[in-house]
Amino acid sequence: MGLERWIRDAMWSYNGNLEPLYELEDRGDEIIITFDLPRVKKEDVEINTTEDSVEIKAKMSEAVCWERWGSVQRRISFHQFRKQIKLPEQIDPEKASASLKNGILRISLPKKRTKVLIPIQ
């Protein structure tokens, strides 16, 4: 498999959305996910979380086009990033937070506490 095909298959899903590059980091009491979202404004990002997954959708301010010239001409345009990630541990969706700065989306997902200390009265 050629490098070009591998990159295309790794980043472009078949539904016309572009899958963003991301990094998932387990910090013990929280999971941090960082996405690379160039050409995206804060108001165009939607984040949905459950206890075991995160999904992002982000509309681009400008389309990204891929063109291939040769025996067959192709042009594909992408207008949105989309990615769903299954989390390695359960989180508390109510306590999640996110920030977007210079095209980098950072999502902080506090883990769900499995043990709770019960005070004796």
Residue, then its C-alpha position, 0 to 999 in steps of 0.5 A: m500500500g502506498l504512503e498516499r493511500w495510507i494517509r488518505d485512508a487514515m484521515w478521510s472517512y467514507n462519509g465525507n468528513l475529515e478525521p482530525l489528528y488527536e492525542l489521548e492522555d491518561r493523567g490518573d484522575e482525568i483523561i485529556i484529549t487534544f485535537d488539531l482543528p485548523r480553520v475552526k471557530k469556537e462557535d462551530v464546534e460541538i462536543n458530545t460525551t457519555e460515560d465511555s465516549v466522546e464525539i466531536k463535530a467541527k465545521m471548517s471556515e474554509a473547505v479542504c480540497w484534495e485533487r488528484w490529476g492523472s488518468v482519472q481526475r478527482r476532487i473531494s472537498f471536506h467541510q467538517f471534522r468529525k471523530q468519535i472516540k471510545l474512552p479507556e475508562q468511564i468519565d463524569p460527563e457533567k464535569a467535562s470542560a473544553s477550550l479552543k485556542n489557535g486551532i487546538l481543542r483541549i478536552s478535559l474529562p474527569k474520571k468517574r469515581t468508583k470509590v467514595l469515602i463515606p463519613i461516619q456520623 
